[in-house]
Amino acid sequence: MDVKVNYQKAKDASEAFTIAKSQITGDYVDKFKVKTELTYDEAAKKIIATGKGFTLTLAFGASACDVSLELGFLYKPLKGKILETVEHKIKKHV
């Protein structure tokens, strides 16, 4: 886990997962111009985004979302900025 983001609006993992799933769609990801495959794991309450050189995992717990980001060598310098952007998006909507 790289960042833990407490829920601002959601009451539990299920509600947070549902909100995030409605916000993180293929259309939303397309605006970053990065080919990404999104996987929604309803049972585990996880959203996994995978692309060339990265894997982003959002795991929804009882009161917070654990964000994990694995980056290839070329993207490592951008890790802080990417995590900051993801954290802001989660805080704003979840």
SERO-4910 file (N, C-alpha, C, O; in steps of 0.05 Angstrom, whole numbers):
BEGIN
 pado doro    nc1    nc2    nc3   cac1   cac2   cac3    cc1    cc2    cc3    oc1    oc2    oc3
  Met    A     17    -24      0      0      0      0     18     25      0     37     27     16
  Asp    A     11     43    -18     26     68    -20     12     91     -6     25    109      6
  Val    A    -15     92     -8    -30    113      4    -56    101     16    -68     84      4
  Lys    A    -64    112     39    -90    104     51   -107    129     51    -99    150     62
  Val    A   -131    127     39   -149    150     37   -175    144     52   -190    126     44
  Asn    A   -180    159     73   -205    155     89   -229    165     72   -226    185     57
  Tyr    A   -251    152     76   -275    160     61   -286    186     72   -286    191     96
  Gln    A   -295    203     54   -306    229     61   -337    228     60   -351    241     75
  Lys    A   -347    211     41   -376    210     37   -388    182     42   -410    180     53
  Ala    A   -374    162     34   -384    134     37   -383    125     66   -367    134     82
  Lys    A   -402    107     73   -404     97    100   -389     71    104   -380     65    126
  Asp    A   -386     56     82   -372     30     84   -359     22     58   -361     37     38
  Ala    A   -346     -1     57   -331    -10     34   -349    -14     10   -342     -6    -13
  Ser    A   -373    -25     14   -391    -30     -8   -400     -4    -22   -400     -3    -46
  Glu    A   -407     15     -6   -416     41    -17   -393     55    -31   -396     66    -53
  Ala    A   -369     54    -19   -346     67    -31   -338     54    -57   -332     68    -77
  Phe    A   -339     28    -58   -333     13    -83   -353     20   -105   -345     25   -128
  Thr    A   -378     22    -98   -399     29   -118   -395     57   -129   -397     62   -153
  Ile    A   -389     76   -111   -384    104   -120   -359    105   -138   -360    117   -159
  Ala    A   -338     92   -129   -313     92   -145   -317     79   -172   -307     89   -192
  Lys    A   -331     57   -172   -336     42   -197   -351     60   -217   -347     59   -241
  Ser    A   -369     77   -208   -384     94   -225   -367    117   -236   -373    129   -257
  Gln    A   -346    125   -221   -328    147   -229   -305    137   -247   -297    151   -265
  Ile    A   -295    114   -241   -271    103   -255   -281     85   -277   -284     61   -272
  Thr    A   -285     96   -300   -295     81   -323   -275     83   -346   -255     97   -344
  Gly    A   -280     67   -366   -263     68   -390   -261     96   -402   -239    104   -410
  Asp    A   -283    110   -402   -283    137   -413   -266    156   -397   -252    173   -408
  Tyr    A   -267    153   -370   -251    170   -353   -221    165   -357   -205    183   -360
  Val    A   -214    139   -359   -186    132   -362   -176    140   -390   -152    147   -392
  Asp    A   -193    139   -410   -185    146   -437   -174    175   -439   -158    180   -457
  Lys    A   -184    192   -422   -175    220   -424   -145    223   -417   -133    244   -423
  Phe    A   -133    203   -404   -105    204   -398    -88    193   -421    -63    194   -419
  Lys    A   -101    184   -442    -87    174   -466    -68    152   -460    -46    151   -471
  Val    A    -76    134   -442    -60    110   -435    -78     86   -438   -100     85   -426
  Lys    A    -69     67   -454    -86     43   -457    -86     27   -431    -65     19   -421
  Thr    A   -110     24   -420   -113     12   -393   -135     -9   -393   -156     -5   -406
  Glu    A   -131    -30   -379   -151    -51   -375   -161    -48   -346   -145    -50   -327
  Leu    A   -187    -44   -343   -199    -42   -316   -212    -68   -308   -226    -80   -324
  Thr    A   -207    -76   -283   -220   -100   -272   -234    -92   -246   -222    -79   -228
  Tyr    A   -259    -99   -244   -275    -93   -220   -280   -120   -206   -294   -137   -216
  Asp    A   -269   -123   -182   -273   -147   -166   -293   -141   -144   -286   -130   -123
  Glu    A   -319   -147   -149   -341   -141   -131   -337   -155   -104   -341   -143    -83
  Ala    A   -329   -180   -104   -326   -196    -79   -305   -185    -61   -308   -183    -37
  Ala    A   -282   -178    -73   -259   -167    -57   -260   -137    -53   -244   -126    -39
  Lys    A   -279   -124    -67   -281    -95    -66   -255    -81    -75   -244    -65    -61
  Lys    A   -246    -89    -99   -222    -79   -111   -227    -69   -139   -242    -81   -154
  Ile    A   -213    -48   -147   -212    -39   -174   -182    -40   -182   -165    -29   -169
  Ile    A   -176    -54   -204   -149    -57   -213   -147    -46   -242   -161    -55   -260
  Ala    A   -129    -27   -245   -123    -16   -272    -95    -24   -280    -76    -19   -266
  Thr    A    -94    -37   -303    -68    -47   -313    -62    -36   -340    -80    -36   -358
  Gly    A    -38    -27   -344    -30    -18   -371      0    -23   -374     13    -36   -358
  Lys    A     10    -14   -397     39    -19   -402     56     -4   -382     57     21   -382
  Gly    A     69    -18   -365     87     -6   -346     75      2   -319     88     15   -303
  Phe    A     50     -5   -314     38      2   -288     15    -16   -280      1    -28   -297
  Thr    A     10    -18   -254    -13    -31   -243    -22    -14   -219     -7     -9   -201
  Leu    A    -47     -5   -220    -59     11   -198    -81     -6   -185    -99    -15   -199
  Thr    A    -79     -9   -159    -99    -25   -145   -112     -7   -123    -99      5   -107
  Leu    A   -139     -6   -124   -154      7   -103   -169    -14    -88   -187    -27    -99
  Ala    A   -162    -18    -63   -175    -38    -46   -192    -23    -24   -181     -8     -8
  Phe    A   -218    -28    -25   -236    -14     -7   -241    -29     18   -251    -52     18
  Gly    A   -233    -17     41   -237    -29     67   -260    -16     82   -276     -2     70
  Ala    A   -263    -22    107   -286    -13    123   -288     18    124   -310     28    122
  Ser    A   -266     32    126   -267     61    129   -247     76    111   -246    101    112
  Ala    A   -232     62     95   -212     75     78   -206     58     53   -212     34     52
  Cys    A   -194     71     34   -185     58      9   -155     57      9   -141     77     13
  Asp    A   -144     33      6   -115     29      4   -108     30    -26   -118     15    -42
  Val    A    -90     48    -32    -81     52    -60    -53     41    -63    -35     49    -48
  Ser    A    -49     23    -82    -23     12    -88    -17     18   -117    -33     14   -135
  Leu    A      8     27   -122     16     33   -150     43     20   -155     63     26   -142
  Glu    A     44      3   -175     68     -9   -184     75      3   -212     58      3   -230
  Leu    A     99     14   -214    107     27   -239    132     15   -250    150      6   -236
  Gly    A    133     15   -277    158      7   -291    179     28   -287    173     50   -277
  Phe    A    203     22   -295    226     40   -291    221     68   -302    228     88   -289
  Leu    A    210     70   -326    207     96   -338    187    114   -324    190    139   -325
  Tyr    A    168    102   -310    147    118   -297    152    125   -268    138    141   -256
  Lys    A    173    112   -256    178    116   -227    181    145   -219    171    152   -197
  Pro    A    193    163   -235    194    191   -226    167    205   -223    165    225   -210
  Leu    A    146    193   -236    120    205   -235    102    194   -213     79    202   -210
  Lys    A    112    175   -197     96    161   -177     83    180   -158     59    178   -152
  Gly    A     97    200   -147     86    218   -128     62    234   -139     42    238   -126
  Lys    A     66    244   -163     45    260   -177     20    243   -183     -2    252   -179
  Ile    A     25    218   -192      3    200   -198    -13    194   -173    -38    195   -173
  Leu    A      1    187   -151    -12    181   -126    -28    205   -115    -50    202   -105
  Glu    A    -16    228   -118    -30    253   -109    -56    257   -125    -76    264   -113
  Thr    A    -56    252   -151    -79    255   -167   -101    235   -160   -124    242   -158
  Val    A    -93    210   -156   -111    189   -148   -123    195   -121   -148    192   -117
  Glu    A   -107    203   -102   -116    209    -75   -137    232    -76   -157    230    -62
  His    A   -131    252    -92   -150    275    -94   -177    266   -105   -198    274    -96
  Lys    A   -176    249   -126   -201    239   -139   -217    223   -119   -241    226   -117
  Ile    A   -204    206   -103   -218    189    -83   -230    207    -62   -254    204    -55
  Lys    A   -215    226    -51   -225    244    -31   -249    260    -40   -268    265    -25
  Lys    A   -248    268    -65   -269    285    -76   -296    270    -79   -317    281    -75
  His    A   -294    244    -87   -319    230    -93   -327    208    -73   -350    202    -71
  Val    A   -308    197    -59   -314    175    -41   -312    185    -12   -316    169      6
***
